[in-house]
Amino acid sequence: MDKAASGSGVRERLGRSLFARVAGPSGPENRARIHQTPGPRWFGPDRPVRRVHGDASMFIGGLRALLLQSLHPLAMAAVAGHSGFRGDPWGRLQRTSTFLAVTTFGTAEHAQEAVDRVRSVHERVRGTAPSGEPYHAADPHLLCWVHIAEVDSFLRAHQRYGERPLDGAGCDGYIHDMATVAHALGVLDPPHDRAELAARIAAYRPELRATREALDAARFILLHPPLPWPVRPPYAVLAANAVAALPPWAREPLRLPRVPGVEELCVRPAGKALTRTIRWAMAPPAGG
């Protein structure tokens, strides 16, 4: 009984700490609003997007998405110039996680409000990249790149580290679900299945390269995260698995070499163990 109570206490403290880091100080209020407000949702309880976005594999998928997105010079210029990812990286994470939670689990009304706020921000984000090219965050072409990098990353991480990986129809269903959010954000023709997603990523590849800003962002994300030292080892496991999930064509320009054997024997098993621990810590109490 004492051991059970002790284990429950550790779980509660760890889960609370993780939730506070990801969701921010308004996390409990946002969670109640998202899940307890009655009304129609964009996605029903059986939709694949709910399974993917409710799983601990999102921690790895999110890091992979940031690395992959950085390879588009104009998208990276917008992030470097306007997002404050260095000065307020946790604020950016918390805003992103709240947006995903609201659009996935919240009411249709709240989801649309969240989309409208993001579109308003995107309209104001414009400038000139170091190459001299202009960028605008509301450009549908840039929005599409950010979208497909996220969808590909979240889905691949879920299939590798998720508690219940999707079958083929479920994978296509997830991409189709995410197209609803993309279209609301201003993406003109988002992909709706795996074949369309792969074709769209291939079409963007000639535009991708590792700028100085992308390399700096990768070093910041992977080597210099703004974290207390005690939590850096588990973060390093998440980061290593995010890198391992990248395709070779994305790793090479970011100077992230593959070490044969190490990823299969060490990195991936450690990633699966850590995501199981996060899932255990953040699961609601039995009967709660």
VEXTI-583207 format. One record per atom (N, C-alpha, C): x, y, z; residue in one letter. Coordinates in pm, whole numbers, plus 32768, in hexadecimal, padded with zeros to 4 digits. Example, Ala and Ser with C-alpha at 12.3 -4.5 7.8 and 13.67 -1.06 7.14 Angstrom:
// residues 2
85277DC7830CA;84CE7E3E830CA;85287EB6830CA;85057F1F82C4S;85577F9682CAS;850A80038313S;
// end
This chain:
// residues 288
80537F878000M;800080008000M;8056807D8000M;80BE807E8057D;811880F0805BD;816281007FD7D;818D808E7F9FK;81D380947F1FK;817780CA7EB2K;80FA809E7EB4A;809D80CE7E50A;808681647E5EA;807781907EDBA;8063821F7EF3A;80DC826F7EC9A;815482387EE6S;81CF827C7EC0S;81DA82867E28S;81BB82157DE3G;81C082177D52G;815C82787D17G;80E6827E7D53S;808182DC7D24S;80B0836C7D37S;80F583867DA7G;8127840D7DC0G;819284367D5CG;81EE83D97D3DV;825583F57CDAV;821584117C52V;81B683BD7C2FR;817083CD7BAFR;812C84567BA8R;80E8847B7C14E;809F84F97C15E;80FF856F7C08E;816E856B7C52R;81CE85DB7C4CR;820E85E57BC2R;823585737B8AL;827385747B07L;821085A37A9DL;819685717AA3G;8132859A7A42G;8113862E7A4CG;810B86617AC6R;80EE86EF7ADAR;815F87457AA3R;81DB871A7AB9S;824F87657A89S;8253876779F0S;823C86F479B1L;823C86ED791FL;81CC874378E5L;8156873A7921F;80E4878578EEF;80FD881B78FBF;81378846796AA;815288D4797DA;81B789067917A;821A88B378F6R;828088DC7897R;824588EA780BR;81EE888D77E6V;81B7888B775EV;814088EA774FV;80EC88F177B6A;806F893D77AAA;807689C977E5A;80DA89E3783CG;80E88A697873G;80918A8178EDG;809B8AF87927P;80518B1579A3P;7FBA8B117994P;7F878B26791BS;7EF78B217904S;7EC88A9678D9S;7F218A3478E2G;7F0189AE78B3G;7E84897178F1G;7E7789717976P;7DFF893479B2P;7D7D89767984P;7D7D89FB797DE;7D058A417950E;7CE78A2178BDE;7D508A20786BN;7D3C8A0077DDN;7D0A897277CCN;7D4189167819R;7D18888A780DR;7C84887A7830R;7C5988BC789CA;7BCC88B478C1A;7B7388EF7855A;7B9E895F781FR;7B4E89A177B6R;7B4789497739R;7BB6890E7713I;7BBC88BD769AI;7B64884176A6I;7B7087FA7716H;7B3087777721H;7AA4877B775EH;7A8687E277AAQ;7A0787E377F3Q;799D883E77B7Q;79C288947758T;795E88EA7719T;7908889676BBT;7884889876CDP;782F884A7672P;7825888B75E9P;780988387585G;77F8886D74FFG;783788127498G;781488267418P;784E87D473ADP;78E487EC739FP;792B87857374R;79BC878A735CR;79D9877872C7R;7A5087A4729FW;7A7C87887216W;7A9286F37202W;7ABD86AD726DF;7AE186217260F;7A9C85CF72CEF;7A5D856372A5G;7A1C850B7304G;7A7F84B97353G;7A52847673BEP;7AAD842C7416P;7AF583B873D3P;7AC183897361D;7AFF8317731ED;7B60834072B0D;7B7783C3729ER;7BCC83F07230R;7C6183DA724ER;7CB183B771E7P;7D40839C71FDP;7D8B84127238P;7D65848E7217V;7DAE8501724AV;7DAB850572E2V;7D4184D5731ER;7D3984D273B1R;7D9B846C73EBR;7DA883FB73A8R;7E05839573DAR;7E9683C773D1R;7EB784057361V;7F418433734DV;7F6284A473ADV;7F0D850A73B2H;7F2D85807402H;7F1C856A7497H;7EE084FD74BFG;7ED484DE754CG;7F4184837581G;7FA48463752DD;800C84037554D;809084497572D;80E0840B75CAA;8161844375F2A;81C5844A757FA;81AD84027513S;8208840974A0S;820E84957465S;81AD84EB7487M;81AE85747455M;822A85C17481M;8265859C74F2F;82DF85E0751FF;834E85CE74B7F;835D85557485I;83C4853A741FI;83998576739AI;831B85657376G;82EA859B72F8G;82F8863272EFG;82E18677735EG;82EE8708735DG;837C87377344G;83DD86F47382L;84698718736BL;849186FA72DAL;8465868872A7R;84848667721BR;844986D171BER;83CE86FC71DAA;838E87607185A;83DD87E27182A;840E880E71F6L;845C888A71FAL;84DA887F71A4L;851E880E71ADL;859887FA715EL;857787F770C9L;850F87AF70A4L;84EC87A47018L;84BC882A6FDFL;8469886F702AQ;843788F16FFCQ;84A889556FE4Q;8512894B7033S;857F89AD7028S;85C689A96FA2S;85B2893F6F55L;85F889326ED6L;85BE898A6E68L;854A89C46E7DH;85198A246E1AH;854C8AAE6E40H;85A08AED6DECP;85E18B6B6E14P;85808BDA6E3AP;85108BE46DF6L;84B28C516E15L;84648C336E93L;843E8BB66EA7A;83FA8B926F24A;84588BA76F9AA;84D78B826F89M;85398B936FF5M;85538C267010M;85568C796FA8A;856B8D096FBAA;84F88D45700AA;847E8D186FEFA;840B8D4A703AA;84138D2270CCA;843B8CA670E6V;844A8C787170V;84B88CC671B8V;852C8CD37175A;859E8D1871B3A;857F8DAB71CEA;85318DE87175G;85188E767183G;84A48E9C71DAG;84488E3E71F2H;83CB8E657233H;839B8E0B72A4H;83CA8D8E72ACS;83898D31730AS;83BB8D3E7399S;84358D7473ADG;846C8D787434G;848E8CEF746BG;84B48C917410F;84CC8C09743FF;85468BFF749BF;85A38C5F748FR;86148C5E74ECR;85F28CA17571R;85B38D147568G;85948D5D75E2G;85238D207631G;84C58CDE75ECD;84518CA47631D;842B8C1F75F0D;84868BBD75F2P;84688B3E75AEP;83F38AF475ECP;83E88AFB7671W;837A8AB476B3W;82F58AF77698W;82F68B7B768DG;827B8BC07668G;824A8B9575DFG;82A88B877581R;82838B5B74FAR;824C8ACC74FER;828D8A75754AL;825D89EB7557L;81D189E87594L;81BD8A3975FCQ;813B8A39763FQ;80CD8A6D75E4Q;80EA8AD27595R;80858B047538R;80648A9C74CDR;80CC8A58749CT;80B589F27437T;8066897D746FT;808A894E74E6S;804388DC7520S;7FB388FF753FS;7F9B897B756BT;7F1189A47586T;7EC189AA7504T;7EFD89DD7499F;7EB789E17419F;7E93895473EAF;7EF188F773F4L;7ED5886E73CAL;7E668831741FL;7E6A884A74A2A;7E04881274FAA;7D7A884B74DBA;7D7388CE74C6V;7CF1890E74ACV;7CB788DD7429V;7D0788DB73BFT;7CD188B3733DT;7CB3881E7337T;7CF887CD7386T;7CE1873C7384T;7C6D871373DET;7C69874A7458F;7C0A871C74BCF;7B9F878274E2F;7BB5880174C2G;7B5A886A74EEG;7ADD88747499G;7A8488CE74C0T;7A0A88E37472T;7A2E892273EBT;79D48913738CA;79E989507309A;79F789E77314A;79AA8A23736EE;79B28AB47381E;7A3B8ADD73B5E;7A6D8A96741AH;7AF08AB77451H;7B5F8A9973EDH;7B518A2E73A0A;7BB68A0E733AA;7BBE8A7E72D3A;7B4B8AB072A8Q;7B4D8B1B7245Q;7B888B9A7280Q;7B6D8BB772FEE;7BA88C2C7340E;7C408C1F7344E;7C728BA77362A;7D038B917366A;7D408BA572DCA;7CFE8B727276V;7D2F8B8471EDV;7D308C1871C7V;7CC78C5F71EBD;7CC08CED71C9D;7D338D3C720BD;7D558D177286R;7DC48D5C72CAR;7E488D417283R;7E5F8CC5725CV;7EDB8CA37216V;7EE18CEA718FV;7E738CEE7148R;7E738D3270C5R;7E8D8DC770D5R;7E5D8E017141S;7E778E8F715AS;7F0C8EA77172S;7F4C8E4D71BDV;7FDC8E5871D4V;80278E487151V;80028DE37103H;80468DC97084H;80418E427027H;7FD28E897026E;7FC58EFD6FCFE;802E8F686FEEE;80568F71706DR;80B58FD97096R;81478FAF7086R;815F8F2D7073V;81E88EFA706CV;82188EFF6FDBV;82698F626FBDR;82A28F6E6F37R;83298FB26F43R;837C8FA06EDDG;84018FDC6EE1G;84548FAC6E6CG;84D78FB66E7BT;85348F8F6E11T;859B8F2F6E4AT;85AC8EBE6E0BA;860E8E5B6E36A;869B8E8E6E1AA;87018E546E5BP;878C8E7D6E3FP;87B18E736DABP;876C8E1C6D62S;87888E0E6CD2S;87508E826C81S;86FF8ED86CC1G;86BF8F456C7AG;86328F246C4BG;86068EA96C60E;85808E816C36E;85198EAF6C9EE;84A88EE36C71P;843F8F0A6CD0P;83F38E8F6D01P;83BE8E976D79Y;836A8E2B6DADY;82F18E676DF3Y;82898E196DF8H;820D8E3D6E3DH;81D48DBD6E77H;81C08DB96EFAA;81958D3E6F3CA;810C8D0F6F0DA;80BC8D6A6ED4A;80398D446EA2A;803E8D0E6E13A;80B28D0A6DD6D;80C28CD36D4FD;80968C416D4FD;80318C1B6D01P;80028B916D02P;806E8B2A6CE5P;80D18B526C93H;813D8AF46C72H;81928AD66CEFH;81B48B3C6D3CL;81FF8B256DB8L;81AB8ADB6E1FL;812C8B026E29L;80D38ABE6E87L;80CA8A296E69L;80C88A086DE8C;80C0897B6DC3C;813D892F6DEEC;81B3896D6DDDW;822E89296E08W;822C890F6E9EW;820889736EEDV;820289626F7DV;81A088F36FA1V;813088F26F5CH;80C8888D6F77H;80F988006F58H;813087EB6EE0I;815687626EBCI;81CC87316F0FI;8225878C6F38A;829387636F8FA;825E87347016A;81F98779704AE;81BB875070C8E;817386CA70B9E;812086C07053V;80D186467042V;812C85CD7030V;819185DA6FDCD;81EE856C6FC7D;823685477048D;825E85AB7096S;82A985927111S;82518554717CS;81DB858C7192F;8182855571F9F;815A84C671D8F;813C84AD7159L;810F84277132L;818183C2713CL;81F883E6710CR;826883877112R;8290836A71A3R;828F83D071F7A;82B083B87284A;8247835E72C4A;81CA837372A3H;8161832072DDH;816D828F72AFH;818C827B7230Q;819881F371FDQ;820F81AB723BQ;827581F57263R;82EC81B8729CR;82E581AD7334R;82AA82107376Y;82AF82157409Y;82258217744BY;81BB821F73FDG;813682287436G;810881A77478G;80AC81B574D4E;80788140751CE;802780E674BFE;7FDB81237466R;7F8780D6740AR;7F99810D737DR;800080E17336P;8016811372ADP;7F9C80FB7255P;7F8B815471F4L;7F19814D719AL;7F3180E8712AL;7EC680AF70F5D;7ED38060707CD;7ED680BF7003D;7EDE80886F8BG;7EEB80DD6F14G;7E78813F6F05G;7DFD810D6F19A;7D8881656F0EA;7D8C81D16F79A;7DBC81AC6FEFG;7DC7820F705BG;7E2D827A703DG;7E9D82546FFFC;7F0282B76FD8C;7EC8831B6F74C;7E8182E66F10D;7E41833E6EAFD;7DD783956EF4D;7D9083596F55G;7D2B83A56F9EG;7D6884176FEDG;7DDD84007028Y;7E20846B7073Y;7E4584DE7016Y;7E7E84BF6FA3I;7EA485276F43I;7E2885736F15I;7DBB852A6EFFH;7D3E856A6ED6H;7D0985C66F45H;7D0E85976FC2D;7CE385EB7032D;7D34866B7039D;7DB7865F702CM;7E0D86D47037M;7DF987356FC2M;7DC887016F51A;7DAB875A6EE1A;7D3C87BC6F05A;7CE187936F5DT;7C7687ED6F8AT;7CB188686FCFT;7D1288507028V;7D5288BE7070V;7DA689127010V;7DEE88D06FB7A;7E4289186F57A;7DEF89746EFFA;7D8189426ECEH;7D2C89936E78H;7CF78A0C6EC4H;7CD289F86F42A;7CA28A686F94A;7D0E8AD16FA8A;7D8C8AA66FACL;7DFD8B026FC1L;7E268B4A6F41L;7DF48B1D6ECEG;7E158B626E52G;7E658B106DEFG;7E7B8A8F6E0BV;7EBD8A396DA9V;7E578A186D3DV;7E7C8A306CC1L;7E198A286C56L;7DF489996C30L;7E55893F6C2DD;7E3B88B76BFED;7E8D88546C50D;7E6C88436CCFP;7EBC87E96D22P;7EAC87576CF8P;7F1087046D0DP;7F0486766CEBP;7E9E86306D44P;7E6385C56D0EH;7DFA857C6D56H;7E1C84EA6D70H;7E8D84BA6D3DD;7EB484306D59D;7F4C84256D4DD;7F8083AD6D66R;8011839A6D6BR;805383B46CE3R;8012838C6C79A;804D83A16BF4A;805784366BD5A;7FEF84806BF3E;7FF285106BDAE;805885556C35E;806385286CB1L;80C485646D0DL;8152854D6CDAL;817284D36CB1A;81F984B56C80A;821785066C02A;81B585126BA9A;81CB855F6B2EA;81E185F26B4CA;819886266BACR;81A686B46BCDR;822F86D16C0CR;825C867A6C64I;82E1868D6CA0I;834C86866C33I;834086276BD8A;83A2861C6B6BA;83A2869A6B15A;832E86D76B02A;832787506AB0A;836D87C66AF1A;837387C86B75Y;83B688366BBBY;844D88256BC4Y;847E87AD6BB1R;850C87946BCBR;856D87EF6B80R;855288146B01P;85B088706ABEP;85BD88F86B02P;855A891E6B54E;855F899F6B98E;85A9899A6C1DE;85C789236C4EL;85F989126CD6L;8691891A6CD9L;86C3895B6D41R;8753895F6D5AR;8769898A6DEAR;87DF896B6E1DA;8800898E6EA7A;88468A156EA9A;87FD8A7C6EC9T;88388B006ED9T;88818B096F5FT;88CA8B756F72R;890C8B896FF3R;88A58B8A7063R;88308BC8704AE;87C88BCD70B0E;87948B4270D1E;87898AEB706CA;875B8A637083A;87C08A1470D6A;88418A2570B5L;88A989DF7102L;88AE8A117192L;889E8A9471A4D;889D8ACC722CD;88258A97727AD;87B18A8E7237A;87398A5C727BA;874A89CA72A3A;8787897A724AA;879D88ED726BA;87F988DE72E2A;8864892E72E8R;88BF8928735BR;8877895073DBR;882589B973D0F;87DB89E77445F;877B897B7477F;872E8940741BI;86CB88DB7440I;870D885E7479I;877A8833743BL;87B587B2745EL;881E87BB74CCL;886D882774CDL;88E0882C7527L;88D28890759AL;888388F77586H;887C896075EDH;87ED89807615H;879D891B7636P;87138937765DP;870F898176E3P;86B289DD76F4P;86A88A287772P;866589D577DEP;86B08970780FL;86788911786FL;86D4890478E7L;869E88E7795DP;86F388C679D0P;8743884879B3P;87B9884079EDW;881087CF79D0W;87D2874779F0W;878387377A5BP;874C86B17A77P;86F286797A0AP;86B286D079BCV;8657869C7955V;8697869978CBV;871586C178C2R;875586BE783ER;876C86317809R;878F85CE785CP;879F85467824P;8721850F77E2P;86AA85177823P;863484E677D9P;8615853A775DP;862E85BC7764Y;861A860F76EDY;867785E1767DY;86F485BE76A1A;87538591763CA;8721851275F7A;86DC84BD7641V;86A384447605V;8637846A75A0V;85E084C775C5L;857984F47568L;85B9853174EBL;861D858574FFA;865E85C8748FA;86A485647433A;86E88502746DA;872C849D741BA;86C9844F73C7A;8656843173FFN;85F283E773B4N;85B0843E7348N;85A284BF7362A;8570851A72FCA;85CF851E7285A;8650852472A0V;86B485237235V;86B1849E71EAV;86A6842F7234A;86A683AC71F6A;862E8398719AA;85C283E171B6A;854883D27165A;854C842870E6A;85B0847D70D9L;85BB84CF7060L;85EE847C6FEAL;85C3849B6F70P;85FC84566EFCP;868B84866EE3P;86DD84356EA2P;8768845D6E88P;877584E26E41P;871A84FF6DE2W;8725857B6D97W;870F85F76DEFW;86CF85E56E62A;86BE86546EBFA;8730865A6F25A;876685E86F4AR;87D085E46FAER;8854861B6F78R;887485F96EFCE;88F6861E6EC5E;890E86B46EC3E;88B287066E8EP;88CC87966E8EP;88D087D46F1AP;888A87966F79L;888D87C77002L;890687937050L;895A8744700CR;89D4870C7048R;89B486B370C0R;8955865B70A9L;892A85FD7111L;8943857070DEL;89BE853F70EAP;89E184BE70AEP;899D844970F5P;899083DE70ADR;895A836270E4R;89CC83097112R;89BB82CC7187V;8A1F826D71B9V;89E581E171ACV;8A138193714BP;89D9810E7132P;89DB80B671AFP;896B807671CAG;8961801B723AG;8938805D72BCG;896B80D572D6V;894F81167355V;88BB813C735FV;8884816F72F3E;87F7819972F8E;879C8122730EE;87B480B572C7E;875F804072D4E;876C7FFE735EE;87E67FF77391L;87FF7FAD740CL;87ED8001748AL;880280847480C;880180D874F8C;8799814774F2C;879D81967486V;874B820E7481V;86B681ED747FV;868D81967423R;85FE817A7417R;85C781327493R;860980CC74CBP;85D480907546P;85C880F575B9P;862B814F75C4A;862381B5762DA;85AE82137614A;859582357595G;8524828B7575G;84A0824A7596G;849381CB7578K;841781847598K;8403817B762FK;846E81617679A;8461815A770BA;843B81E07746A;8476824C7712L;845882D07748L;83C982FB7727L;839B82DF76AET;83118304768ET;82AF82B376E1T;82CF82377701R;827981E9775CR;8273822B77E6R;82E5825C7814T;82E8829E7897T;8296831F7895T;82A4836E782BI;825783EB7820I;81C283CB7819I;819F836577CCR;8114833D77BFR;80DB83147848R;812982C87892W;80FF829C7919W;80ED83147975W;814B8372796EA;814683E479CAA;80D1844079ACA;80B08451792DM;804A84B37907M;7FBF847878F7M;7FB383F4790AA;7F2E83B77900A;7ED883E37976A;7E5583F67962P;7DFE841979D1P;7DF683A87A37P;7DE383C57AB6P;7DDB835C7B1AP;7D6782FD7AFDP;7D7782817B26A;7D0D821F7B13A;7C8E824E7B58A;7C21824B7B0DG;7BA282767B45G;7B92830C7B48G;7BFD83587B14G;7BF483EA7B15G;7BC984217A93G;
// end
